[in-house]
Amino acid sequence: MEQVKAWKDACLQANGGVAQEAARLQKELKQKERENRNLQKEVNIKERALAETAALLVLRKKARAIWGDGEDA
């Protein structure tokens, strides 16, 4: 009977380590997903800023073509 109890305890401890590792990995995964979402938001903000800057440069070029450089005044 003592051997069965020792075997059962050994099995439970072996599986407990796997469960703890799985929980740790799950927590790490959630943290990485959170970091990924934050980085994606930052990339989106920078892409919008870049697009806005490009649009302003195009508008400035068109305005100069229509009205001149403005250096004559």
Secondary structure as GFF3:
##gff-version 3
##sequence-region A 1 73
A	DSSP	alpha_helix	2	67	.	.	.	ID=ss1
###
